[in-house]
Amino acid sequence: MRSAVGPKEAPGGKALASLSLAALGVVYGDIGTSPLYALKQCFLPEHGLPTTPGNILGVMSLLVWSMMFVVSFKYIVVLLQADNRGEGGILALLALVRPKQDASRARIGLVLLGLFGAALLYGDGVITPAISVLGAVEGISVATPAFIRYVVPITFCILLGLFALQKRGTAGVGRLFGPVMIIWFLCIGGLGVASIVQNPSVLRALSPWYGVRFFLDDGLRGFLILGSVVLVLTGGEALYADMGHFGPRPIRVAWFSLVLPALLLNYFGQAALLLRDGHAAANPFYALVPKWGLYPMVVIATAAAVTASQALISGAFSLTRQAVQLGYSPRVTIIHTSQSAEGQIYVPEVNRAIMVACLGLVVAFRSSDNLAAAYGIAVTGTMTITTILFSYVARVRWRWPLWRVGVYTGAFLVVDLGFLSANLVKVVAGGWFPLVLAALIYTVMTTWKRGRVLLASVLRESSLPLDLFIPDLARRKPIRVPGIAVFMTSDPSGVPPVMLHHLKHNKVLHEKVILMSVTTEEIPQVHSEDRVEFKELGEGLYSVIAKFGFMELPDVPKVLQSLAVHGLKVNLMETTFYLGRETLIPCANSAAMKGHGRVMSLWRKRLFVLMSTNARSATAFFGLPPGRVVELGAQIQI
């Protein structure tokens, strides 16, 4: 297995223990809370699957071997080695696949598929808080059935408080995540052991033959149960995406030393309980808990569910930052909530959107059973797309032999597509939600990308090549005033239109002029020595290209201060920054525009204009001193 760069030094000793503890809270919150609802979903009355010993052992065998193959093998063993300079997840793979300029239709198709997979991850981020907290709070109705009417209001209040606290950041709360999940895993493992001791015959389900026989006996009904079995795999994509925070080794240590044993013990404990009492299928997780421990377990389960929710919400923030840097999202407000942890950020716009969608789900679906159909589509769709992107990267980037790519991806796709097919029948029952949400987000991302390309094309035509402008500047010799001017431009080969407007109307130019371009590379972080490309153009003009990774935020003032090593000292409080503020006017595609490749439907142009109008200002996004910025407006037809 080859990653995008050489392997990092693996942590050991106390560092490994500390990182493994942190990984428990951030990485395994989602999959760790799946016992609340996964086995219960397999025996819902609408599935028509009686709790006979054969069915119980068959379903249990499917649960065990699904976790072993998909989570332990696919994600933990294989995909954690498939990193983009230490970062994992679907957008990290997408950065390796996406074409810079010309590319085949197949490659462009993979990029679009990857974008849809990223959009599905937002659906996961919306559904996980709702289903996890609902599943935890539903325990009070087991303790006291009269409390069932309070499940939705309590869940609503917990989620409202969780989203309200996001602006405070997870720096302080994050230290509690690991210990909370340790308590959770020890509790669910202990409950499982107590039940297995009473009926150790349930361990026969470790044999895959019971799963095979289940398919043979139940046919189509057995296949459709995969739509519920997949719930034990929730969080697999999250642990891959969070690899950059901890590295693969701590994630593996946490999984094999605590998470996997605790999950297996609890699932076997639930199955053992069903062998003794089939009526416990209504809520086998809480049926394991002694009556005296029901309320404490509800509290512990709710804390674990909040931890799982926090991990997915934070993941949505990180996903948005990557999308902005890769050019698939408008600029948004990104606030760092920790001075030491780079990954801890808060995006108010995303927080509000997820909060509204999540609370709406709780009110509309009202139970974890109803939400499970929506959850499965989001999970299986992302799993399948990740496998497809991985196969391309393994073959093209890492030069794997074709037979090796075929063996790995063929095995992965058989399982992924099996789970996805079983979930497609749930589209009407709620699976439509993540698909509609993903379609909306996908439309926004592709519209923004195409709109930026279209706008860059229009601006490039109104620009002037530097090799023509500089000799003309030497001949005309406009008035030069003291100081430094910085003109932000997306095209380092041409003169920014805002600079031409400034020179045309004001007829003066600063003594020193910096043409600043900010580019995003296909890697998570750019080394400091590779950050800046500096070139003196003559006539007091300088070209500066600042490179940032897709996990970084551009810091233009810091780049300018680093130019001192090139002999150009920049005093920010004596520097003027010039930005263009374009008023975009959407118009129908003319024959001339089509000839230049500017085909874009009018409704998408209007959507792009709406997003541009509401995007965060370039001044704030690039960290420019507000009092030193001059904006020049222009109307542009697209």
N, C-alpha and C positions, 0 to 999 in steps of 0.2 A: 504494500500500500504506500502511495506517495501523496504527500500533502503539497500545498503550493509553495512551501518553503521547507527548510530542514527542520527536524523535530526540536522542540524546546526542551530544556533540561527539566526532567520530571521532578516534582517536589517530593520530599521525604520527611520522615520524622514528625516534628511538631507542625511544620508547615502543611504536610499532607493531612494530618488530623484536623487542623483548623479549616482547611479548604473543604475537606470532606463534610465537616459539620455544617459549613455554610451552604454547600451544595444540597444538603438534605432539605433545607428550607426553601431555597430558590428553585432548584431543579425538580424536586420530587413532590412538591405540594400537589400538583395536578394528578399524577398517576397514584399518589399515595392515598387520595380520598376516593378513588374509584370503588373500593369495597362498599361504600355507602349505598351504591345503586346498581352496580354491574350485574351481580348474580340475580338480584331481584328482577331485573329486566328480562332475564331469560325465561322466567316462569310466570310472566304476567298472564292473566286469564285469556286475553285476546290472542295469545300465541297458541293456545290449545295444547300445551305441552304438560301432561300430568307429571306429578313428582314421584315417578316410579324409580326404583334403584338404578335401572338401566339408563334412564334419562338423566338422572342426577350425576352418575359417574361419567356418562358421555359428555355432558356439558362441562363438568369439572375438568375432564381431560382436555377439552378444547381450550378452556381458560388457561390451563397450565402451559400447554405447548404453544399457544399463541404468544404468551408472554416470553417464553423461552426463545422462540424463533424471532419474533418481531423486535422486542425490546432488547433482550440479552444479546442476540446475534446480530440482527440488522443494525440497530442503533448503537449499542454499547461496544460491540466488537468491530464492526465494519465502518459505519458512518462516522464514528468519533475520530477515525483516522483520516477522513476525507475533509480536511479543513482548508480554508483560504487564509493562510498566514495566521493560524490560530483561531480564526472565527468560524463558526458553523452556522447552520440554518439555511433556509431556502433562498434568502437574498444573498448570502455569502456564495452559494453555488451559482446563483443567477449572475453575480458579478464576473464569474469565470466564463460564463456562457455567452453573455450579451456581446453583440458585435459593436466594434468602435465605428466602423464606417460601412463598407460594402460587406454583405454577408449573404449566404444562401437562404432560400426561403425556409429550409428546415431549421436553420439556426435561429432565424427570426421567430419561427413558430415556437421553438423551445423557450425563447425569452417571454413570449406572450403567455405560454403555459405556466412559466415560473411566476409571472405577475399574478395570474389567477390563483396559483397556490398561495402566494403571499396574501392575497385578498381573503382567501379562506381562513388564513391564520387569524385575521381580525375577527372573523366569525367565531373562532375558537375562543378568542379573548373576551367576546361578549357572552358566550354561552357558559363558559367555565364558572365564573362567579355565581351565576344564577343557579345552575344545577348543583354545584358543590354546597352552597349555603342552604339551598332548599333541602337537599338530601340530609344535611346535618340537623337542621331545625325540625325536620319531620319526626325526629326521635321523640319529641315531646308528645306527639299524638299517640305514640306507642305506650309511653308512660301513663298518659291520661287522655283517652280518646276525645274527651270534651274539648281539649285544647286544639283540635285540628283546625278550627276556624282562625286560630291566631298564627298559624304557620306562615302564611303569606305576609301579614303585617310585620311580623318579627323579622322575616327575611328582608323585606323592603327597608326596614330601619337599619339593619346591619349593613346592607350594601350601600345605603345612603351615607352612613358614617364612614365606610371604607373609602368611598370616592371623595368625600369631603376632606379626608386626611391626606390625600395624595400630594397636595401642595406642600405639605411639611416634609415630604421626602421619606425614604426608607432607611436612612442612615442609622437612626436610633432603633426603629422597630426591627430592622433587619437582623440585629444581633439576637433577637428573640426567636427568629424563624427556625433556626437549627434546633435549639432545645425543645420548642413546641413540637416539631416533627419527630424528635426522638421519643418524647412521651407518647405521641400518637402511635408510632410504629410498635413500641413496646406494649402498649395497651392492646392494639388489635392482634398482635402476635400472641399475647398471653390469652386473650379470649379464644383464639383459634386452637391453641394447645389444649385448653380445658375441654373444648368440645371434641377434639380428635381423640383424646384419651377415652371418652365414653363410647366412641365408635371408630376404632382404628382401621376398620375395613375400608373406610373412605380413601385410604392411601392407595388403593388399587387403581385409582384414576391417574396415577403417575404413568401408567402404561398408555401409550398412544392408541392401542388397539380399541380402547373404550370409545375414543373419539371417532375412529373409523367405523366401528359398529353402529354408533349413533347415526352417522350419515346413511349407512346402509339400511337401517331399520326405519328411519323417519323421512328419508327422501327429501322432497322439496321443503317440508317444514323444518327439517334439520338444517338445511342450507340457510334458510332465512333466519335461523337463530344466530347465525354469524353476525347479523346486524346488531344484536345485543352483546355478543361475546366481545366485539371490538371495543366496548367501553372499558375493558381492562387495559387497553393500550393507550388510553388518553394520556398525554404528557410525553410520549415518545419524541415527537417533533420538538417539544419545548426543551427537553434535555439536550438535544442536538444543537438547538439555537443558542443555548446558554453556555456552550462549551468555551467560548472566549473568556468568560468570567472566571473560570476555575481551571480549565485544562482538562484533558480526558482522564487522567489518572484519578483525581479525587472523585470524579463522577462514577467511575468504575468501582472504586473502593466502597463508596456509599451504597451503590446498588447491590453488589454481591455480599457485602458484610451485614447489611441491615434491611434495606428496602425490599429486596426480592424475598428473603426468608420470611419477613413479617407479612407480606402480601400473600404468599403461598399458604402460610399457616392460617391466616384469617379466612381465605377462600375455602380451604379444606375444612376449617371449622364450621363455616356456614353450610357446606355440603353435608357434613356429618350431622348437623342439626336437622337438615331436610330429610335425611335418611331416617331419623327418629320421629320427626313430626313434619309431614308435608304441608300442614297449614301455616308453618312459619315462613313460607315463601312470600307472604305479604310484605315482610320486611326482615329478611334473615339476618341482616347485620345487627339491628337492635334487639332481635330475638335472642342473640347470643349473650346479651348483657344481663346480669342479674338485676332484679327489680331495684335493689338498693343502689345500684350504680348507674341507673338510666340517666338521671339528671346530670351527674358529673360527666358521663360520657357525651351527652349532648353538648356540654360546654367545651370539652376537649375536641370533639368533632367539628364544632363551629370554629374553634381557633385554627384547626388544621385547614378547614375550608377557606377561611379568610387568608391563610398563608398561600393556599393554592391560587386564590383569586388575585392576590397581590403579585404573584409571580407572572401571571398572564397579563395583568394590566401593565406592569413594568415592561414586559416583552412587547406589548403593543407600542409603548413609547419608543423603545429601541428600534422596532421595525419602522416606525415613522421617520426616525432620524436617518436610517439607512435609505429609505425611499426618497427623502429630500435630497440627500447627497448624491444619489444615483440619478437624479433628475426625473423621478416619477411622481413627485408630490410638490405642491406649492410650498414656499417657505412657511414654517410654523414657529410658534414661540417655544423655544427649548430652554428650560431652566435647569441648571445643575443644582442638585439638592445636597451634594456632599463635596467637600473640598479634597477628599482623598480618593473616592471611588468614582472613576470616570463614567461607569455604566449607569450610575444613579441619576436619572433625569426625570423631569416632569414636563409634560406637554399639555397645557390646559385645554386646547381645542380637542385633542383626542380623548382626554379624560371626560369632558362633558359629553361628547358623542357616545362613548362606550357606556357612560352612566345612564343616559336616557334610553339607549337600546336595551341595556341589561335590566333596568327596572321595568321597562315595557314588557320584556319577556316574562318576568316574574308575575306580573299582573295578568298577562294573556294566557300563559301556560299553567301557572298555579301549582305545579308539582314537578318533581324530578322525573317521574314516569313520563309525563307529557313532553318534557324537554329532551329526553334521551334520543328521540328520532332525529331531532335537529342536530344533536351533538355528533352522531355517527357519521353523517354526511361530511361535516367539516373535518373530522379526524381522518377518515379514509381518503378523502380527496387530496388532502395535503400529503399524506403518506405516499400515495401513488405518484404524484407529481415530483416529489423529492427523489423517488427511485429513478424516474425518467431523466431528470437533470443529472443525477449521480452517474448514470450510465454514459452520458455524453462526456462529462468531465473525465471520467476514468479512461475512456477510449481516446479522446482527442488531446486532453491536457496532460494526462499521466502516461499515455502510450501503453495502456494495458493491451495484451493480446486479445483478439476478438473472442476466443473461446472463454477466456476468464470473465470478460464483461458479460457474455451470454449466460454463463453459469450463475453469476451473482444476481444480475438484474432479472433473469428469467425466474429464478426462485422467488425473489422479492415480489415480482409483479403477479405471479400466480396467487400469492397470499393477499397482496394489496387489492387486486382486482376482485378476488373472491369476497373480501369484506365490503368493498365498494358496491358490488352488484347486490349483495344482500341488503344494503342500506338504501339503494335506489327505490325500493318499493315503499319506503317511508316518506317519500317526497310530499305526498298529500297530507300525511299525518304531522308534519312539522319540519321535514327535511328541506322544504322550500325556503325556509328562513335563511340558512347560511348561503344557499345558492343565490338568492336575491341580493343579500348583502354583499357577497363576493362580486356579483355582476356589477353592482353599483360602484364598489371601490375599484374594480378593474377598469370600468369606464372612466372614472376620474383619473386614474394613473396613466392610462394610455392617451387620454385626451390631453393631459398636461404635457406628456412627453412629445406628442406630435405637435402640439401648439408651440412649444419652445423651439422645436426644429423649424417650424414655419416662420416664427418671429425672427429667429436668427438668420434665416435666409433673406427675409425682407430687409433687415438691418445691414446685412452684408452688402446688399446691392446699393444701399445709400452710403456705404462707407467708401474709403479711398485707400488703396494700397500704400503701405509705409514707404516703399521704394520710390513712389511718385511724390508723396507728400513732403518728405524731408528735403529733397532738392528744391522744391517749390518754396518751402519755408525759408531756406537759405537765400533765395532770390528776393522774396518779398520783404523779409526782415521786419516782421510786425513788432510793435512796442512790447518789450519784455519787462515785467514788473518783478520785484524781489519776492522770493519765497518758492515754495514747492506746491505743485498741483498734482493731485492723483485722479486719474480718469479710470473708472472701472469699465472694463470691456470684456465681452465673452469671446472676441475674436482677436488674438494677439498679432495677427498678420496685417490687420487694417487699422485705420484711424477711427476711433469711436465717433459715431454720429454726434454725441453730445459735445465732443471737443470741436468738431467742425462748426456746430451751431454757436458755441461759445466764441470761437475765433471770428465767425462771420458777423455776429451782432455786437460783441464787445471790442473786437479788433485789438485785443491784447493777449499776451500769453505769459505765464510765469517763467522765471529764469530756468527753473528745472521742472520738467514734466515727466511723471511716471505713468506709464500705461500698464495698469494692473489687471491681470487675468487670474481667476481662481478656477482650478480644475479638480475634478474628483477622479482618483485612480481606482483600479479594480481591486485594491487591497484594503484591509481594514485601517491600517495606520501607515503613514509615510515617515521614514526616518528623517531626523532633523537635517542631516547632511544632504538629503535629496529634496528638501522642502522647496527651495527657491531656485529658479532659473533667472539669472540676471544678465542683461545685455545693454551696453551703451550704444544708442542709435545715432548719436550726433545731434548737433544743434540743441543741446541741453535736454534731449529726450532719452528716456530709459524704458526698456521693456522688462517687466517683472511678471513671471508666471509662478504662482503659488500653488503647490500641489498638496491635496489633503486626501486621506482615506475615507471610505464610506462610513466609518465609525467615528469620524472626527467632525468637529464644527470649525468652520473657517474663522481664523483670527487675523484679520488684515493688519491692525495696528502692530501686533507682534511681528508679523512678517516685515513690515516697514522698518521697524527698529533693528531687525537683524541685517539690514542692508549696510550697516556701518562697516562690516567686514569687507564690503566691496568699495568702500570709500565714499559712500553716500549716506550722510547723517540726516535723519528725518526727525524733526521736532513736531510731534503730533499737534501741539497747540498752535503751531505756526504754519500748519499745512491745510490746504483747502481740498476737500474731496468733491468731485463732480459726478453726479449720477443722472442718468436719463430717466425721466418718468413718462412712459409711453401711455397715451390714451388710445386704446385699441378699438378699431371700428370693424366689426365683422361684416363681410360682404360675400355675395355668392361667388362661386368659382367661375372665372372667365376663361376663355380659351388660352389667353396668354399665361394665366396663373397655372393652368393645367400643364402647359408646356414646360413650366419650370418645376414641375413636381409638387405643386402646392395644393393638391387635392385634399380637401377636408370639408366635411358636411357643415352646413351653416349652423345647425343646432349645436355641434361640437365646438365650433368657433365661439358661439355665444357662451357655452359652458366654460371655455378657456378664458374668455374675457371676465366672466364672473369670478373665477378662481384667482386670476391675476389681480383683480380689484381688491379681493379680500386677503391676499397673501401678506405675510409679515413684511414690513418694510426692509429694503436692502440695508438701510442704515443700521437697524437693530441686528439684523441677521449677521452682517459682517463685522459687527462690533465697532462701528465708526463713531467718533465723537460727534454727537448731534449738532453741537454749535459750530462745527467746521464743515458742514455738508451743504452744498448748493445743488439743487435739483432743477434741471431744465426740461420742460415738457415738450412733447411733440405728438401729433396725431398720426397714427399709422393704420393703414388699411391692411387687413389680413384676409 
